[in-house]
Amino acid sequence: MKFLILKILLLMMSLVSSLEETNDDIEKFVATSEWATVREGQSIGKGLHVRVNLQTGEKEAKLLSEEDRNSSGVKENRLTIKDDSVVDVGVVDDTLDVDQLEEGLKRVAKSGENSETLTGKFRSMEELKKEMPNLEIKTEGQVLKDKIALLNSTSNSDVPSLIIVLEELEDLAHKYDNGQLLVTQGWMQRIGQLLEHSNEEVYRAALRVMSSAAQSNPPVQVHCIQSGYLGTLISKLLSQPERVAKSTVFAISSIVRNLPAALDVFSRLHGYNTLTTKLALSSLGPLQRAIVTFYNDLLEQESELKSGVVMGNLESGAGMLCKKVAEILSDSESSVDTIQEVIHFYSRILSFCSDDIKSPVTVRLKELLLLFGDEGYEEISTVIQKLLQ
């Protein structure tokens, strides 16, 4: 892998250096809108879209198309693997990211080329560093640190800048190691502070960073609970408009799901009562589906743990839950995805519902069985059939 990384680096450096080289014997490369081979010694104009064949070492370039200009991969100089042998370099620059190189090289590692022989065709890294003193290679952890530093230096009153930095952090935070870095380095504290920001969009952007970091990442989930972030989100939920509450529910779900110890903590923080109340008060739409999906996930998790915590808490709010299920199923505006989630949920809480709820729901289920009788809905049709038995 190291040899392959060096090989790519050397190819990139030779491309970058060729931007400044001239050769009197070979004419300058003239770019068109089509890919064309760059011959050995030809100088390449800056700003061209460049790609390299790893097996042959052949370089190709062309003018940037409108599609290229709109592509974040090209615009941000990120490498992309087109197949097992071709690397799309984008617009060649003086900066490279070693983590991006390693990610791209995972698919190239099986090529079986003699890397030592290939690297011998190029100048050494030390020589290239002397020629390109401004070369900067950063790990993703260093990039994350820089973004946090930028976030810390950004005033709370500068809302547009806060949102931009938070969106960039969201892209980084979903990786397992990066999420844990946010915790171990104390960087999550700044994200937590922004949960109290008065601007709705900043709050939601901070939530997305926290959600990305916590998703299936136990150390981050535990940190969010111990630091009081879970309690903060639960306490805010009832007073929030539905468009914001949906983001809050997703963040709560990211912190609680797949962490057995969190089920009891969520109960002690009155999380079940709060979500059930919010579900009862909400109008038909994405928020209802988000809450029902979250409850389904918890019940699925509990079925494996056999703890009884989730079901016990839901039973205490059974009256509201069963009534809301009947309301959602009877509404002709309910989406197919929402109906499927609600039917799964109803199948789990059926024993809690009274007969005056079950009767109209049964009538509606018969109608839905006809609707879902078409091919492609076998799973939900099977659930409905079991409920009607």
Secondary structure, DSSP 8 states (H G I E B T S, - for coil): -HHHHHHHHHHHHHHHHHTT---SSS------SS-EEE-TT----TT-EEEEETTT--EEEE---HHHHT-HHHHTT--EESSSSEEEEEE--SEE-HHHHHHHHTTTGGG---HHHHHTTS--HHHHHHH-TT-EE--HHHHHHHHHHHHHHS-TT-HHHHHHHHHHHHHHHTSHHHHHHHHHTTTHHHHHHGGG-SSHHHHHHHHHHHHHHHTT-HHHHHHHHHTTHHHHHHHHHTTS-HHHHHHHHHHHHHHHTT-HHHHHHHHHTTHHHHHHHHHHHS-SSHHHHHHHHHHHHHHHHHHHHT--HHHHHHHHTHHHHHHHHHHHHH-TT--HHHHHHHHHHHHHHGGGS-HHHHHHHHHHHHHHHHHTTSTT-HHHHHHHHHHH-
